[in-house]
Amino acid sequence: MPEREIPAGTGDDVDAVTRAVLTASRLLVAVSARSLGAVGDRVTLPQFRMLTVLSTHGDTKLVALAGLLHVAPSTAMRMVDRLIAAGLAVRHTNRANRRETLLRLTDEGRRTVEDVTARRRAEIAAIVERLTPGERVALVEALTAFNEAGGEPPAPDAPQLRPPGLPAEDGGAPRK
């Protein structure tokens, strides 16, 4: 693949960087939408974001979840209600403080996050494979800085696949 020419001075031009990020975000939204196609109409993109946050943070209070998603608690409540109705999340009492209710993913919710993320990962990997090694290094550096500036925690590493029939390292114990 030929090297791309970058116009002089665009690295310092906030507008040029913003346009490039907006273009990339359109691509990533399209990848995200296609990866959600496997779950049909059960989960919208904002609901999937909520599932991902629950997957990353574990048991979470509604107000904290709303804060992490930058939405009003009433909006988060409606989203949670839909996820509970779909069997993807549940409410439960906090054992440390019985007055608090926490939200958590169900096994089906966790599988949904894993399946959609695996599809997304595969499609993004196919795009990244078209880049030169130098472009890949530059992209990792740029996106790492961008994610840190936006306060987004890193995505988990790709799960290591085992050949069929091999037991899990944890003996198949349920996740915590």
C-alpha positions in Angstrom: 0.0 0.0 0.0 1.5 3.4 -0.9 2.3 5.9 1.8 -0.3 8.6 2.1 0.8 12.2 1.9 -0.2 14.4 4.8 -0.5 18.1 4.0 2.1 20.1 5.8 0.8 21.7 9.1 -2.3 19.6 9.4 -1.0 17.8 12.6 -1.3 21.1 14.4 -4.6 22.1 12.8 -7.4 21.3 15.2 -10.0 21.5 12.4 -8.0 19.0 10.2 -7.6 16.6 13.1 -11.3 17.0 14.0 -12.3 16.2 10.4 -10.1 13.1 10.3 -11.5 11.9 13.7 -15.1 12.5 12.5 -14.5 10.5 9.3 -13.0 7.7 11.4 -15.9 7.9 13.8 -18.3 7.4 10.9 -16.4 4.3 9.9 -16.4 3.0 13.5 -20.1 3.6 13.9 -20.7 1.7 10.7 -18.6 -1.2 12.0 -20.5 -1.0 15.3 -23.8 -1.1 13.6 -22.9 -4.1 11.5 -21.5 -5.9 14.5 -24.9 -5.4 16.3 -26.7 -6.9 13.3 -26.1 -10.3 14.7 -28.3 -9.5 17.7 -31.1 -8.1 15.5 -33.4 -5.5 17.0 -32.8 -6.6 20.6 -30.1 -4.0 21.4 -29.6 -0.5 20.1 -26.2 1.1 19.9 -26.7 3.2 23.1 -28.0 0.0 24.9 -24.9 -1.9 23.8 -22.8 0.9 25.2 -24.5 0.4 28.5 -23.9 -3.3 28.3 -20.2 -2.7 27.6 -19.9 -0.3 30.6 -21.6 -2.9 32.8 -19.2 -5.5 31.5 -16.2 -3.3 32.1 -17.3 -2.0 35.5 -19.2 -4.9 37.0 -22.0 -4.4 39.4 -23.0 -0.7 39.2 -25.5 1.7 40.8 -27.9 3.4 38.4 -26.6 6.9 39.2 -23.0 5.8 38.6 -24.0 4.1 35.4 -25.8 7.3 34.2 -22.7 9.3 35.0 -20.4 6.9 33.1 -22.7 7.1 30.1 -23.1 10.9 30.4 -26.9 10.6 30.4 -29.6 11.6 32.9 -30.5 8.9 35.5 -34.1 8.8 34.0 -32.6 8.0 30.6 -30.4 5.3 32.1 -33.4 3.8 34.0 -35.4 3.5 30.7 -32.4 1.8 29.1 -31.9 -0.5 32.0 -35.6 -1.5 32.0 -35.3 -2.4 28.3 -32.2 -4.5 29.0 -33.9 -6.3 31.9 -36.9 -7.0 29.7 -34.6 -8.5 27.1 -32.9 -10.7 29.7 -29.5 -9.0 29.3 -29.3 -7.3 32.8 -30.7 -7.7 36.3 -31.1 -5.6 39.4 -30.0 -7.0 42.7 -29.5 -5.7 46.3 -26.0 -4.7 47.3 -25.0 -7.1 50.1 -22.7 -4.4 51.6 -25.6 -1.9 51.8 -29.1 -3.5 51.5 -30.6 -0.1 50.7 -28.7 0.1 47.4 -29.7 -1.6 44.2 -27.0 -2.6 41.8 -27.2 -3.6 38.1 -25.3 -6.4 36.5 -25.2 -8.3 33.2 -26.9 -11.7 33.0 -25.0 -14.5 31.3 -26.9 -13.7 28.1 -25.9 -10.0 28.4 -22.2 -11.1 28.9 -22.4 -13.4 25.8 -24.0 -10.6 23.8 -21.1 -8.2 24.7 -18.6 -10.9 23.9 -20.2 -11.9 20.5 -20.7 -8.3 19.3 -17.2 -7.3 20.4 -15.7 -10.4 18.6 -17.5 -9.4 15.4 -16.3 -5.8 15.8 -12.8 -6.9 16.5 -12.7 -9.1 13.4 -13.9 -6.3 11.1 -11.5 -3.7 12.6 -8.6 -6.2 12.3 -9.4 -6.6 8.6 -9.2 -2.9 8.1 -6.0 -2.6 10.2 -4.4 -5.3 8.1 -4.5 -3.0 5.1 -2.2 -0.5 6.8 1.5 -0.6 6.6 3.4 -1.5 9.8 4.5 2.2 10.3 0.9 3.4 9.9 -0.2 0.8 12.5 2.3 2.1 15.0 1.3 5.7 14.3 -2.4 4.8 14.7 -1.9 3.1 18.0 0.0 6.1 19.3 -2.6 8.6 18.1 -5.6 6.6 19.3 -4.0 5.9 22.7 -3.5 9.6 23.2 -7.0 10.4 21.9 -8.6 7.8 24.2 -6.7 9.0 27.2 -7.7 12.6 26.5 -11.3 11.5 26.3 -11.1 9.4 29.5 -11.9 6.1 27.7 -10.4 3.0 29.4 -8.6 0.6 27.1 -10.5 -2.3 25.4 -9.6 -5.7 26.8 -7.1 -7.8 24.9 -8.5 -10.3 22.5 -9.5 -13.6 24.2 -7.1 -16.4 23.5 -9.0 -19.2 21.7 -8.4 -22.8 22.8 -8.7 -25.8 20.5 -12.0 -27.6 20.9 -12.0 -30.2 23.7 -9.3 -28.5 25.8 -10.5 -27.4 29.3 -10.4 -23.8 30.4 -7.4 -22.9 32.6 -9.8 -22.2 35.4 -11.4 -25.6 35.1 -14.5 -24.1 33.6 -15.4 -22.3 36.8 -18.0 -19.6 36.4 -16.8 -16.0 36.1 -17.1 -13.6 39.0 
